[in-house]
Amino acid sequence: MEKVKIEISPAPACRIRILEFPELFSENKLVRKSIDILRHYASGILNYLSKQRVLSHLPSLAIEVHGVGNMAEADARAMLASWMRHKRTRRLFYVVLELLLMPFTAFVALLPGPNIVFYGLFVLFYFHAKAFLSLSRIKVEELNISLVKD
């Protein structure tokens, strides 16, 4: 089972960060080659898309929560639920914005060459939509969480 490490910062800030997560992968040869190109030339984009994939697959991953101190599991789950609501709202904003921008990429299609702007926007839309839909269905009580006292 793949593992995700999440850090909860101390009380005044109460920030949650994803520390370690599985990278994108594929069995398809062409997709794997594309991922390798992204890893070499645009590792930030690959990192961002990997995080979106992690958000959409949280129920199937083992989650280690670090930095909890003496926090009870119920409190950690409540903080994660709040964090996931925030992420879901943000993903909804991204999905709507990308849907509004996609028709305007038709004007870029008039330029010679492939319509990279549309493809890039569509890839972002796909990952954001998938993350939004799965964050809407996730119940924090059903997540496989283990607290790591630091």
C-alpha positions as CSV (number, residue, x, y, z in Angstrom):
1,M,0.0,0.0,0.0
2,E,1.3,3.4,-0.9
3,K,1.9,5.9,1.9
4,V,1.4,9.6,2.3
5,K,3.1,11.7,5.0
6,I,1.2,14.7,6.2
7,E,2.5,17.3,8.7
8,I,0.3,19.3,11.0
9,S,2.0,22.4,12.3
10,P,1.7,23.6,15.9
11,A,-1.5,25.2,17.3
12,P,-1.2,28.9,16.4
13,A,-0.9,28.4,12.6
14,C,-2.6,25.0,12.3
15,R,-1.3,24.4,8.8
16,I,-1.3,21.1,7.0
17,R,1.3,20.1,4.4
18,I,1.8,17.0,2.4
19,L,5.4,16.0,3.0
20,E,5.8,12.8,1.0
21,F,3.6,11.2,-1.6
22,P,3.8,8.8,-4.6
23,E,4.7,10.3,-7.9
24,L,2.7,9.9,-11.1
25,F,3.3,6.7,-13.0
26,S,1.7,4.8,-15.9
27,E,2.0,1.4,-17.5
28,N,1.5,3.0,-20.9
29,K,4.8,3.5,-22.7
30,L,3.9,6.9,-24.3
31,V,2.5,8.2,-21.0
32,R,5.5,7.0,-19.1
33,K,7.8,8.8,-21.7
34,S,5.7,12.0,-21.2
35,I,6.1,11.8,-17.5
36,D,9.8,11.4,-17.9
37,I,10.0,14.5,-20.1
38,L,8.0,16.4,-17.5
39,R,10.3,15.1,-14.7
40,H,13.3,16.4,-16.6
41,Y,12.1,19.7,-17.9
42,A,9.2,20.7,-15.6
43,S,9.5,18.9,-12.3
44,G,7.3,21.5,-10.6
45,I,4.4,20.7,-12.8
46,L,4.9,17.0,-12.3
47,N,5.0,17.5,-8.5
48,Y,1.7,19.6,-8.6
49,L,-0.1,17.0,-10.8
50,S,1.2,14.2,-8.4
51,K,-0.3,16.1,-5.4
52,Q,-3.7,16.4,-7.3
53,R,-3.6,12.6,-7.9
54,V,-2.9,12.0,-4.2
55,L,-5.9,14.1,-3.2
56,S,-8.1,12.0,-5.5
57,H,-6.8,8.7,-4.1
58,L,-6.6,9.5,-0.4
59,P,-9.0,6.6,0.7
60,S,-6.7,4.0,-0.9
61,L,-3.5,5.3,0.7
62,A,-2.0,4.9,4.1
63,I,-1.7,8.3,5.8
64,E,0.9,9.1,8.4
65,V,0.2,12.3,10.3
66,H,3.3,13.9,11.8
67,G,3.7,16.8,14.2
68,V,0.6,16.0,16.3
69,G,2.3,16.1,19.7
70,N,-0.4,15.1,22.2
71,M,-3.3,15.6,19.9
72,A,-6.1,13.0,19.9
73,E,-6.9,11.1,16.8
74,A,-10.4,12.7,16.7
75,D,-8.8,16.2,16.7
76,A,-6.4,15.2,13.9
77,R,-9.3,13.9,11.9
78,A,-11.3,17.1,12.5
79,M,-8.3,19.2,11.3
80,L,-7.9,16.9,8.2
81,A,-11.7,17.3,7.5
82,S,-11.4,21.1,7.6
83,W,-8.3,21.0,5.4
84,M,-10.1,18.7,2.9
85,R,-13.1,21.1,2.8
86,H,-10.8,23.9,2.0
87,K,-9.0,21.9,-0.7
88,R,-12.4,20.9,-2.2
89,T,-13.6,24.5,-2.4
90,R,-10.4,25.6,-4.0
91,R,-10.6,22.7,-6.6
92,L,-14.1,23.8,-7.4
93,F,-12.9,27.3,-8.1
94,Y,-10.1,26.0,-10.3
95,V,-12.5,23.7,-12.2
96,V,-15.0,26.6,-12.9
97,L,-12.2,28.9,-13.9
98,E,-10.6,26.4,-16.3
99,L,-14.1,25.7,-17.8
100,L,-14.5,29.4,-18.4
101,L,-11.1,29.8,-20.0
102,M,-11.1,26.7,-22.3
103,P,-13.4,28.3,-25.0
104,F,-11.0,31.2,-25.3
105,T,-8.2,28.8,-26.3
106,A,-9.9,28.4,-29.7
107,F,-8.4,31.7,-30.7
108,V,-4.9,30.3,-30.0
109,A,-5.7,27.3,-32.2
110,L,-5.6,29.7,-35.2
111,L,-1.8,29.9,-34.7
112,P,0.3,27.3,-36.5
113,G,1.3,24.3,-34.5
114,P,-0.5,22.3,-31.9
115,N,-2.9,23.9,-29.5
116,I,-0.7,23.4,-26.4
117,V,-2.6,26.0,-24.4
118,F,-5.8,24.0,-24.7
119,Y,-4.1,20.7,-23.9
120,G,-2.4,22.1,-20.8
121,L,-5.6,23.7,-19.6
122,F,-7.5,20.4,-20.2
123,V,-4.9,18.4,-18.3
124,L,-5.2,20.8,-15.3
125,F,-9.0,20.6,-15.6
126,Y,-8.9,16.8,-15.6
127,F,-6.7,16.6,-12.5
128,H,-8.6,19.3,-10.6
129,A,-12.0,17.8,-11.5
130,K,-11.0,14.4,-10.4
131,A,-9.6,15.7,-7.1
132,F,-12.7,17.8,-6.5
133,L,-15.1,14.8,-7.1
134,S,-13.2,12.4,-4.9
135,L,-12.7,15.0,-2.1
136,S,-16.5,15.4,-2.2
137,R,-17.0,11.7,-1.6
138,I,-14.3,11.1,1.1
139,K,-15.4,10.6,4.7
140,V,-12.5,11.4,7.1
141,E,-13.7,8.7,9.5
142,E,-12.9,6.0,6.8
143,L,-9.3,7.2,6.1
144,N,-6.5,4.9,7.1
145,I,-4.7,7.4,9.4
146,S,-1.8,6.7,11.8
147,L,-0.5,9.4,14.2
148,V,3.2,9.7,14.5
149,K,4.2,11.5,17.7
150,D,7.3,13.7,17.0
